[in-house]
Amino acid sequence: MAAKKQIVRVAKIQLIGGQAKPGPALASIGINMGEFTKQFNDKTKNRNGEVVPCVITAFNDKSFTFITKTSPVSVMLKKAAKVETAGKNQLTDQVATITKSQALEIAKYKLVDLNAYDEEAALRMVAGTAKQMGIKIEGVDLAPKKTAKGNK
């Protein structure tokens, strides 16, 4: 009777699309690093150079499965704003400004990985991250929405 596969570990890591290499981050997961990097690089060759979050499920027989996610909002905001680093203090540092259409494009791209119901909610999440980074989005107000009962 064959032994049943058991999940040993679920790991979340971020790699560069199309450029994964065996290393300490993969060694600690306990999978066949050569096979993983080959599969990952094949799957992400169209996202070459982007940061690609990945969820790896490792099994007791050294086999694995993995899924890739969309790039982090912070990385996409820095790319849209054409800045290297975010502001260190959100209250005093404003490093860049992007348009609402750029932010909406990021929100649409990230919608599959966010727990948002629609593009407007996703846009508010992107705007919140941008505010923390010192990036202003033209035409987006982060004030709480008024409800029928009013805010408390």
Secondary structure as UniProt FT lines:
FT   STRAND          7..16
FT   TURN            17..18
FT   HELIX           24..27
FT   TURN            28..30
FT   HELIX           33..43
FT   HELIX           45..47
FT   TURN            48..49
FT   STRAND          51..59
FT   TURN            60..61
FT   STRAND          64..68
FT   HELIX           73..81
FT   TURN            90..92
FT   STRAND          96..98
FT   HELIX           100..110
FT   TURN            111..113
FT   HELIX           119..133
FT   STRAND          135..137
FT   TURN            138..139
//
